[in-house]
Amino acid sequence: MKYLAFDIEAANGYQPSSICSIGIVIADTDFNILSRENIWINPRTKYNLNGTRKNIGIDLHLDKELLDNSPDFSQVYNKVRDLLTDPDTLVFGHAVDSDVRMLNAACERYKLPCIEFKFLCSQLLYRLHKGEKDVKALYKIAAELELEYNEHNSEDDAWMSMMTMKYLCSDGLTPLQLLDKYQVRMGSNENFEIVRSVSLDGQKSKRSEFKKQVDRIKEYCKGVKVVGKALVGKSYALARSLEMSDSPLLYKVLYAIVSNGGKYTTKLSKCNCFVNTDTPTSQDLLRQRRVDELTKQGLVTQYNTDNILTEVQQ
């Protein structure tokens, strides 16, 4: 088996498909480096050489002339696909979900098949190893390990991810054994759907908190007296961030629904109405995709919180 660490940079952070470099570092199971390279790519888009976000000023180490004379993503697709899907290779990256999203965006842009592979996240494993609440960027880990490298250079970032994993395995465990130790699920990319590498213990904790909140909501709804019929026959599911907020707004919405004959449900399959939020989280955005599909099928009507509160006052 071989280990492969990769990192991707985009020439324009506002366009995930604008991949301009893919760093690939390959090592044996003792973390001896076998090869390292930076695959330069012409992004065929407007450049944002000052960083991926306005006024942040990240130095992406880009050479526009070099990129303009490099192949585009479609021309390096086969090489990248073969490296990431090699059955004898274990793939990982740091905050790797964002890199996989960029791969998917580029594949969709060039109408290429999804690159389907499994992966680990060195950032998640490092956090669990340290027993810390927050994740760390590579440059902070490099400082802790007393290593120097060029941050935001794809090849160097991939190398630093490899060195992070080497450090995590310094007690004799393999990367796969680290998964067992920290109860981590391997991530995957299939048919453009990303399953994140996450701590299963953390997922259990989230499920427990969600159940407790749902129980609180159901108990509250039991105590609401029905005084109107404006929402009879309507069953409402809520955006997760609103549902978990335990905020005054949440209970205003619940009161408006239940007091006017509506029902609350946690399941999209049982609702015919959905309440959005003005401040969606990543979890909301993922759920929203399914809600939009149901809306197109005429099975669900979407509202925001103001719509609900206004509708029952009319």
N, C-alpha and C positions, 0 to 999 in steps of 0.2 A: 504493500500500500504506500501511496504518496500523500503528502499534504499540499494543498494549494490554497494560498491566501490571495484574495483579489480586492481591488479598490477601483472605483470609477469616479471620474470627475466630468463635469459638464461645462461647456463653454458659456452657457447661459443658464444660470440657476433657475430662471423662471420657466425654462423649457426642459423638462426631465429627459426628453429624447435627444438633447443636443450633446451627446457623449463625445468628448474630445480625447480622452485617454483612458485606457484600462491597464492597470498595473497587475501583473501576474508574478507571483513568487512561488516556486515549487521546492519542497524539501522532502527528504526521506523521513522515516518514522523516528529518527534520532535528531531531527531538525537540522540536519546538515543541508545547506542550500544547494540545490541541484541546478536551478536556473532562476533568473529574474529578468523581466523585461517590461517596458512601457509600450503598449500598443497605441501609437498615435493615430487619431481619427479626425478626418475633416467633418466637422459637425454640420456643415451646410446650413448655417443659420447666423443670425446676428450674434456677435461676441459681447460678452460682459466680462472683460478682463480685470475689472476691479473687485470682483467678488460675486458671490451668489445671491447676496441680499443688498438692498440699497444702503449705502453709507457704511457697510461693514468692512469693505476693503480687504477681503481675503486674497492672498497672493496664490493664484493657482498655477504659477510657474508655466504659463502658456506662451508659446511662440507662434504668433498668428501666421507667419510665413511658413513655418514648418507644418502647421495644421492645414493650411490651404493646399499644400502639396502632398498631403497624406490621403490614403484611401478613405472612403466613407464607410459607415457602419456595415452596410450590406456587403462590402468587399472583405471585411474581416469576420463577418458573422460565422462562417464555417469553422474558422480557427478557434474563436472564442467558445462556440458551442461544444466543439470536440474536447477542449480543455476542461470545461465545467461539467461535462457529462461523462467523463472517463470513469468507468465503473471501479477502477482501481485507485481512485483519488477521493480523499475527503476534503471538502471545500469549506472554507470559512472566511469571514470578513468582520470588520468592526462596524457596528451599527449597520449590519449587512442588508437589512430590509430596504434601506434607501437605494443601495446599489442595485438590488434586484428590481426595484420599481423602475429605475432608469433603463435597465436592460429591457424590461417589458415595453416601456414607452418607445424605445428605439425599434424594437421588433415590430410593434404595431405601426409605427410611422413608415417603415420600409416594407410592410406587409409580409413579414417573415414569420415562420412558426415560432411559437414560444420555446425558449430554452429551458427545458424541464430538468431540474436537479435539486438535490438536498443540500443543506448548509447549516453550519453552526455560527454563533455570534460570539466573538471573542470579548466584546464589550459586556455582554450579559454575564458570561462566565467569570470575567474579572471582578465584576460587582459582587457576584455571589461568593467568590473566593475571599474577597475582602470583608464580606459581611456588611456592606454599605448600602445605604438607601438609594443613592444617586449613581448614575453611570458616569464613566470618565472618558473624556476624549483621548485620543492616542498621544497627544503631546504631553498630557498630564501623566499618563502611564509611563511614557518615555522618561520623564523627569524622575519619577519614583524609582525606575529601574536603572537610572543613570546612563541612558542611551541617547545618542544624538542622531537626528535624521531630519530631512526636509519635509515639513508638514505640508499636506495638500499636494504633494507630488504623488501620483498614483502608485508608481513603483515603490517609493519609499513608504507610503502608507500601508501597502500590502506587506512589505517587509516588517514594519513595526507590528502589524497584526500577527504575523508569524512569530515574532519575538515575544509578543504577549502570550500566545499559546504555549510557546516553549517554556516561559516562566511558570505558567499554570501547571504544566506537566513535569516540573522539576522535581516533584516528590515521587516520581515514578509512575504516575497515572497516565494513561493515554487519553486523548480527547474524548473518545467514546466512554471511557470510564468516568470522566468528569461529568458527563451527562447523567450517569447513574448516581454519582455522588451528590449532585445538586438538584436531581429530579428535574432535568431540563428536557423539553421536547425539541427534537431536531426540526429545523425549518424546511420548507419545501416550496417550489414554484412549479405549478402545473396548470396548463391551459390559462395562463395569465392570472391565476389566482395564487396569492402568496399566503402561506401558512407560516406565521412568525415563529421563530425559536423563542420559547418562553419557559419560565419556571412554572412547573406544574403545581408546586406548593403555592405559588403566588396566585395561580388560577383558582385553586381550591379556596383560597382566602377571599378572592373576588366573588366567587359564587356564593360563599357564605354571607358576605356583606349584602349581596343583591337579594338573597332570600330574606334576610332580616328586614331590609327596606320594603320589599314587597309585602311582607307580613304587616308592617306598620301601616302601609297604604291601605291594605284590605281592611284592617281594623278601623282605620279612620272612615273609610267609605261605609262601613256598617252603621256608623253613628250619624250619617248624614240623612236627614229627612227629605223625602221626595215631595217637592212642592209645585212642580211644573211638569209639562209633557213635551217641551220643545225638542228634547233629544231622545225621545223614546224610539227604540229600534236601532240606535247607534251604539257601537262598541268602539272604545277609544284605546289605542296603544300610544305610548309616549316616547319621545326621544330619550335615550338612556341617560343623558346628562341631566335632563329635567327630572326624570324618574328618580335618580339617585341623589338629587340635590338636597332633599329634605328641607326645601326653602318655602317661605310664605307664598311665592308664586305657584309652586307645585300644588299646594293645598287649595289655593284659590281656583286653580284649573280643575282639580278633582271635585271641589264643591260645586262648581258650575256644571260639571258633567253629571254628577250623581243626583244633585238636587233637581235636575230637570229631566230625569228619567233615563239618562245615558248609563252605560256600563264601562268599567275600567278593565283592561286585560293586559297581560304582559306579552302576549303572543300575537305576532303579526298575522298568523293564520286564522285568528279568531276575531280580528278587528275589521271594521269597514271605514274607520276614520283613524287618522294619525296626526298627532300634535308635534310639530317641529319646535326647535329652539332657535333663538337668535344667536346663540354662541355655541355652535356645534363642536364636539370633540372628534377625535379620530374614530372613536367607536360609533359616534352618531353617523359619520360619513359612510362607514362600512354598511351600517344598517339601512342608510338612506337609499343605497343602490337597490335593495330588495323592495323598499317602499315605492320607489319610482317605477319598478316593474309592475307591481300590483296596481299602481295608479293608471298606468298605460292600459292595463287589462280591464279597467273600469271597476276594480274590486275595492279600491280604497280612495277616499277623498282626504286630501291633506289640508291641515290648518296650522296657523301659528297660534300662540297663546292669546294674542289680542283678538283673533277671530273668534275663539271660543268664548271669551269673556264678553265680547260685543254681541255675539249671536243670542246668548241667553238673556241679554238685557232688552232685546227688541220686543 
